[in-house]
Amino acid sequence: MSARLLFFASLREQLGSSGETLELPDGVRDVKGLRAFLVARGGQWQAALADGRSLRVAVNQDLATWVTAIKDGDEIAFFPPVTGG
């Protein structure tokens, strides 16, 4: 299964990338599993996406939760919480 990942704001800066297309292992079926897979890359990935870090996620441009299922060809965007002012 492949997915298009997008990273915004401080995540883009931390990871040095605005996104990538990635082949996901068979066990990755939801956003939480994807996050765990990315954190397992270590280094900057672990720091940027670690559990406990406040992040938002969207799947195919719809706000999602960590238990949202993902399927082949989905676009998954990670971004920090946004505040207004």
Stockholm file with secondary structure:
# STOCKHOLM 1.0

chainA/1-85         MSARLLFFASLREQLGSSGETLELPDGVRDVKGLRAFLVARGGQWQAALADGRSLRVAVNQDLATWVTAIKDGDEIAFFPPVTGG
#=GR chainA/1-85 SS CEEEEEECTHHHHHHTCSEEEEECCTTCCBHHHHHHHHHTTCHHHHHHHCTTSCCEEEETTEEECTTCBCCTTCEEEEECCCCCC
#=GC SS_cons        CEEEEEECTHHHHHHTCSEEEEECCTTCCBHHHHHHHHHTTCHHHHHHHCTTSCCEEEETTEEECTTCBCCTTCEEEEECCCCCC
//
